[in-house]
Amino acid sequence: MYERFYHLRERPFALTPDPDYLYPSRVHKEALSYLRYGIESHAGFVVITGAIGSGKTTLLQTLLRGLDSQTTVARVMNTLLDPRELLEAAMIDVGLDPSGKSKPIMLKEFGEFLVSERGSGRIVLLVIDEAQNLTLPALEEIRMLSNLETEKSKLLQIILIGQPDLRVKLDRPELEQLRQRITVSYHLEALDTEETAHYINHRLARASVGAPMEFDRAVTNRIHARSGGVPRLINVIADATLVFGYGEERSLIDTALIDDVIADLDATGVLGPRSNPNRRASVVPADPAAAMAMQHGAAIAAPAGAPIDSAATAAAIMARTAEDEKRARELADRESQIRTREAEMASREREIAEQRRVLTEQYRLLRSHPLDARRAAAPAAGAPVATAAWPPAPRAQAARYMFQPRRRTSFWRRVKQIFLGTPEPVLEDSL
């Protein structure tokens, strides 16, 4: 875009971590010295920390570019991993295949690889960038990997690169054993006003085709005041300045232009809030309680202008956390009861369905085999059969004769009964 206008080979303030543009400031030279010493002395752990955008990745790229062929590097960039995934990432980066293998098998193969490399005279270096995102179990897994050693030296050297809150995690009591194994540690500080000016003009000189252009001290001072000496923010402001200058065809960068650029970047939110080089909040808090406290921090924030009582704030956080935990337990109990009730209803529905099936089958048998059904309903052979008592009760016998039809007496029979007094025979036919 503006390279030809300002006689540049490429953009000098690109955000990519290019080692060619590393400015050898005091802190960066010291950090490189510490890293090289840790590798050459076969130290167990090396920890380098720095604020966001302080140039940690560029420093790491510069270090790795200077290593010889006798160093095998396993680099892990994505640190949102559990312990097993962390081991798998390290194995994949050195060319091993962890797929479908148990963790003991992976550890065995990784250990054999380290022994083979040491036998060939090579050093194995495990570099973990963005290490502040590692969980406590993952950090403990790294410590266990450092136990792979011979009688004389370590088989694996480990470099942890992260933001300042990595040190907060390493200070936790649970990581005491890991902390004792750290032999080299360094923190990258922000650039001061003098170093900011040298940093900007160093990058311009590296990208220039002919005579390098320079920002005067008044311009670099304004850039330092807004960026806080953080290299990434310096790059954002300086690159936007060249874009604005190109758009207005201004070959000279002055304070009026830089003020307009900073005002525009602030208005559009590109720069965000002012950087805090000592930021402590991690993307993944080491303590789950701390994560819950972070989620509810805004709800218990003190009013503007009110004095901050750390003890009261901590108590409020703990109370809110306890209340949330209680609600979570109640919700879990309720869900458990619902699951139990659903299981009981499902079991009852299965029983009812089975009963329906049996009744349907019996009805089908009755419809298709009525004689067999009657035989099945008859009493079995040899079973006692209930019989009626004899003679029947008098009332029952009288009731039986009560409903018998009476035969009509003929005329000659009535004459005979009147004159002769002969009783009616029982079995006499009609005359």
BELBEL-V382571 format. One record per residue. N is the residue number from 1. SS is DSSP state (h for helix, s for strand, l for the rest). PSI is psi as a letter, one per 30 degrees, with the letter a starting at -180 (none if undefined). OMEGA is omega in whole degrees, -180 to 180 (* if undefined). Layout:
N & SS & PSI & OMEGA
N & SS & PSI & OMEGA
This chain:
1 & l & d & -176
2 & l & g & -173
3 & l & e & -178
4 & l & e & -179
5 & l & e & -179
6 & l & g & 177
7 & l & h & -180
8 & s & k & 177
9 & l & e & -178
10 & l & l & 180
11 & l & k & -176
12 & l & f & -175
13 & l & h & 175
14 & l & l & -176
15 & l & g & 177
16 & l & k & -178
17 & l & i & -178
18 & l & j & 180
19 & h & f & -180
20 & h & f & -177
21 & h & g & 178
22 & l & k & 177
23 & l & k & -177
24 & l & i & 176
25 & l & l & -179
26 & h & e & -176
27 & h & e & -179
28 & h & e & 176
29 & h & e & 178
30 & h & e & 179
31 & h & e & 177
32 & h & e & 178
33 & h & e & 178
34 & h & e & 180
35 & h & e & -180
36 & h & e & 178
37 & h & e & 180
38 & h & e & 180
39 & h & e & -177
40 & h & e & -179
41 & l & g & 180
42 & l & h & 178
43 & l & l & -178
44 & l & e & -178
45 & s & k & 173
46 & s & k & -178
47 & s & k & 176
48 & s & k & 179
49 & s & l & 179
50 & s & l & 180
51 & l & l & 178
52 & l & k & 178
53 & l & g & -178
54 & l & f & 178
55 & l & g & -179
56 & h & e & -178
57 & h & e & 176
58 & h & e & 177
59 & h & e & 180
60 & h & e & 178
61 & h & e & 178
62 & h & e & 178
63 & h & e & -176
64 & h & e & 178
65 & h & e & -178
66 & l & f & 180
67 & l & k & 179
68 & l & a & -177
69 & l & f & 180
70 & l & g & 180
71 & s & k & 176
72 & s & k & -174
73 & s & k & 170
74 & s & j & -174
75 & s & k & 179
76 & s & j & -178
77 & l & e & 179
78 & l & j & -174
79 & l & g & 175
80 & l & i & -173
81 & l & l & 172
82 & l & l & -175
83 & h & e & -179
84 & h & e & 180
85 & h & e & 177
86 & h & e & 177
87 & h & e & 179
88 & h & e & 180
89 & h & e & 179
90 & h & e & -180
91 & h & e & -180
92 & h & e & -176
93 & h & f & 177
94 & l & g & 175
95 & l & g & 178
96 & l & l & -178
97 & l & j & -179
98 & l & g & -172
99 & l & k & 175
100 & l & g & -177
101 & l & k & 176
102 & l & l & -178
103 & h & e & 176
104 & h & e & 179
105 & h & e & 179
106 & h & e & 179
107 & h & e & 179
108 & h & e & -179
109 & h & e & 179
110 & h & e & 177
111 & h & e & 178
112 & h & e & 177
113 & h & e & 180
114 & h & e & 179
115 & h & e & 179
116 & h & e & 179
117 & h & e & 179
118 & h & e & 177
119 & h & f & 178
120 & l & g & 178
121 & l & g & -179
122 & l & l & 178
123 & s & k & 177
124 & s & k & -176
125 & s & k & 176
126 & s & j & -178
127 & s & k & -179
128 & s & j & 178
129 & l & l & -176
130 & l & h & -175
131 & h & f & 179
132 & h & f & 180
133 & h & f & -180
134 & l & k & 175
135 & l & l & 179
136 & h & e & 176
137 & h & e & 179
138 & h & e & 176
139 & h & e & 177
140 & h & e & 176
141 & h & e & 177
142 & h & e & 178
143 & h & e & 179
144 & h & e & 177
145 & h & e & 180
146 & l & f & 177
147 & l & f & 177
148 & l & j & -173
149 & s & l & 173
150 & l & a & 179
151 & l & f & -175
152 & l & e & -173
153 & l & l & 177
154 & s & k & 175
155 & l & f & -176
156 & l & k & 174
157 & s & k & -172
158 & s & k & 176
159 & s & k & 178
160 & s & k & 178
161 & s & k & -178
162 & s & a & 179
163 & l & l & -174
164 & l & f & -178
165 & h & f & 171
166 & h & e & 178
167 & h & e & 178
168 & h & e & 178
169 & h & e & -178
170 & h & f & 178
171 & l & f & -180
172 & l & k & -178
173 & h & f & -178
174 & h & f & -177
175 & h & g & -179
176 & h & e & -178
177 & h & e & 178
178 & h & e & -178
179 & h & e & -180
180 & h & f & -179
181 & l & f & 178
182 & s & j & -178
183 & s & f & -180
184 & s & k & -179
185 & s & k & -179
186 & s & k & 179
187 & s & k & 178
188 & s & j & 178
189 & l & l & 178
190 & l & l & 180
191 & l & k & 174
192 & l & a & -176
193 & h & e & -180
194 & h & e & -178
195 & h & e & 177
196 & h & e & 179
197 & h & e & 179
198 & h & e & -180
199 & h & e & -178
200 & h & e & -177
201 & h & f & 175
202 & h & e & 180
203 & h & e & 177
204 & h & e & 180
205 & h & e & -179
206 & h & e & -176
207 & h & f & -174
208 & s & k & 177
209 & l & e & 179
210 & l & b & 178
211 & l & k & -176
212 & l & k & 173
213 & l & l & -179
214 & l & k & 170
215 & l & k & 180
216 & l & l & -171
217 & h & e & 179
218 & h & e & 179
219 & h & e & -179
220 & h & e & 177
221 & h & e & 179
222 & h & e & 177
223 & h & e & 179
224 & h & e & -178
225 & h & e & -179
226 & h & e & -176
227 & h & f & -176
228 & l & g & -180
229 & l & g & 178
230 & l & j & -174
231 & h & e & -178
232 & h & e & 178
233 & h & e & 174
234 & h & e & 179
235 & h & e & -179
236 & h & e & -178
237 & h & e & -178
238 & h & e & 179
239 & h & e & 178
240 & h & e & 178
241 & h & e & 178
242 & h & e & 178
243 & h & e & 179
244 & h & e & -180
245 & h & e & 177
246 & h & e & 180
247 & h & e & 180
248 & l & g & 179
249 & l & h & 179
250 & l & j & -180
251 & l & f & 180
252 & l & k & 179
253 & l & j & -179
254 & l & l & -176
255 & h & e & 179
256 & h & e & 180
257 & h & e & -178
258 & h & e & 176
259 & h & e & 177
260 & h & e & -180
261 & h & e & -179
262 & h & e & 179
263 & h & e & 180
264 & h & e & 179
265 & h & e & 177
266 & h & e & -179
267 & h & e & -180
268 & h & f & 177
269 & l & g & -179
270 & l & e & -178
271 & l & f & -179
272 & l & a & 177
273 & l & l & -179
274 & l & k & -174
275 & l & k & 174
276 & l & j & -177
277 & l & f & -178
278 & l & h & 179
279 & l & k & -175
280 & l & f & -175
281 & l & k & 180
282 & l & l & 176
283 & l & e & 178
284 & l & j & -179
285 & l & k & -179
286 & l & e & -176
287 & l & k & 178
288 & h & e & 178
289 & h & e & 177
290 & h & e & 178
291 & h & e & 179
292 & h & e & 178
293 & h & e & 178
294 & h & e & -178
295 & h & e & -176
296 & l & g & -179
297 & l & e & -178
298 & l & e & -176
299 & l & f & -176
300 & l & g & -179
301 & l & k & -180
302 & l & l & 178
303 & l & l & -179
304 & l & k & 178
305 & l & f & -178
306 & l & k & 177
307 & l & k & -176
308 & l & j & 177
309 & l & j & -176
310 & h & e & -180
311 & h & e & 179
312 & h & e & 179
313 & h & e & 179
314 & h & e & 179
315 & h & e & 178
316 & h & e & 178
317 & h & e & -179
318 & h & e & 180
319 & h & e & 180
320 & h & e & 179
321 & h & e & 179
322 & h & e & 179
323 & h & e & 178
324 & h & e & 178
325 & h & e & 179
326 & h & e & 178
327 & h & e & 179
328 & h & e & 178
329 & h & e & 178
330 & h & e & 179
331 & h & e & 179
332 & h & e & 178
333 & h & e & 180
334 & h & e & 178
335 & h & e & 178
336 & h & e & 178
337 & h & e & 179
338 & h & e & 178
339 & h & e & 178
340 & h & e & 180
341 & h & e & 178
342 & h & e & 178
343 & h & e & 178
344 & h & e & 179
345 & h & e & 179
346 & h & e & 178
347 & h & e & 179
348 & h & e & 178
349 & h & e & 177
350 & h & e & 179
351 & h & e & 180
352 & h & e & 178
353 & h & e & 179
354 & h & e & 177
355 & h & e & 177
356 & h & e & 180
357 & h & e & -180
358 & h & e & 180
359 & h & e & 178
360 & h & e & 180
361 & h & e & 177
362 & h & e & 179
363 & h & e & 178
364 & h & e & 179
365 & h & e & 179
366 & h & e & -179
367 & h & e & -176
368 & h & f & -177
369 & l & i & -179
370 & h & e & -180
371 & h & e & 178
372 & h & e & 180
373 & h & e & 179
374 & h & e & 177
375 & h & e & 179
376 & h & e & 180
377 & h & f & 180
378 & l & l & 179
379 & l & k & -179
380 & l & l & 180
381 & l & k & 179
382 & l & f & 179
383 & l & k & -180
384 & l & k & -179
385 & l & k & -178
386 & l & k & 180
387 & l & l & 180
388 & l & k & -180
389 & l & k & -180
390 & l & k & -2
391 & l & l & -180
392 & l & l & 180
393 & l & k & -178
394 & h & e & -179
395 & h & e & 179
396 & h & e & 179
397 & h & e & 179
398 & h & e & 179
399 & h & e & -180
400 & h & e & 180
401 & h & f & -178
402 & h & e & -176
403 & l & g & 176
404 & l & k & -179
405 & l & k & 179
406 & l & k & 179
407 & l & k & -179
408 & l & k & -178
409 & l & k & -178
410 & l & l & -177
411 & h & e & -179
412 & h & f & 179
413 & h & e & 179
414 & h & e & 177
415 & h & e & -179
416 & h & e & -179
417 & h & e & -177
418 & h & e & -174
419 & h & e & -175
420 & l & f & -179
421 & l & g & -180
422 & l & k & 178
423 & l & l & -179
424 & l & k & 177
425 & l & l & -177
426 & l & e & -174
427 & l & h & -178
428 & l & k & 179
429 & l & l & 178
430 & l & k & 179
431 & l & none & *
